[in-house]
């Protein structure tokens, strides 16, 4: 029985690590999308501000 628990503990830890890596990767992707959107938006904003003046 203890061998059974040890084997499943390894699998559980492995699954947990995979989930954490996937989650952090997804967060990095979302952050990259946000920063890209901001860099696209800022030049448009500065142009519109200049035309208003």
VENTAKA-V726665 format. One record per residue. N is the residue number from 1. RES is the residue in one small letter. PSI is psi in radians with two decimals (* if undefined). D_CENTER is the distance of its C-alpha to the mean C-alpha in Angstrom with 1 decimal. Layout:
N;RES;PSI;D_CENTER / N;RES;PSI;D_CENTER
This chain:
1;x;-0.71;38.8 / 2;x;-0.59;37.2 / 3;x;-0.70;36.3 / 4;x;-0.77;34.6 / 5;x;-0.76;32.5 / 6;x;-0.80;31.6 / 7;x;-0.77;30.4 / 8;x;-0.49;28.2 / 9;x;-0.74;26.8 / 10;x;-0.78;25.6 / 11;x;-0.74;24.1 / 12;x;-0.79;22.4 / 13;x;-0.74;21.0 / 14;x;-0.79;19.8 / 15;x;-0.72;18.2 / 16;x;-0.77;16.5 / 17;x;-0.76;15.2 / 18;x;-0.75;13.9 / 19;x;-0.77;12.1 / 20;x;-0.76;10.5 / 21;x;-0.77;9.5 / 22;x;-0.76;8.2 / 23;x;-0.80;6.3 / 24;x;-0.62;4.8 / 25;x;-0.75;4.5 / 26;x;-0.74;3.2 / 27;x;-0.70;1.1 / 28;x;-0.71;3.0 / 29;x;-0.78;4.5 / 30;x;-0.70;5.0 / 31;x;-0.69;6.1 / 32;x;-0.72;8.1 / 33;x;-0.78;9.5 / 34;x;-0.82;10.6 / 35;x;-0.62;12.2 / 36;x;-0.73;13.8 / 37;x;-0.71;15.1 / 38;x;-0.73;16.5 / 39;x;-0.52;18.2 / 40;x;-0.63;19.7 / 41;x;-0.72;20.9 / 42;x;-0.75;22.4 / 43;x;-0.67;25.1 / 44;x;-0.77;26.2 / 45;x;-0.80;26.6 / 46;x;-0.62;28.6 / 47;x;-0.78;30.8 / 48;x;-0.63;31.5 / 49;x;-0.74;32.4 / 50;x;-0.71;34.7 / 51;x;-0.53;36.5 / 52;x;-0.62;37.0 / 53;x;*;38.8
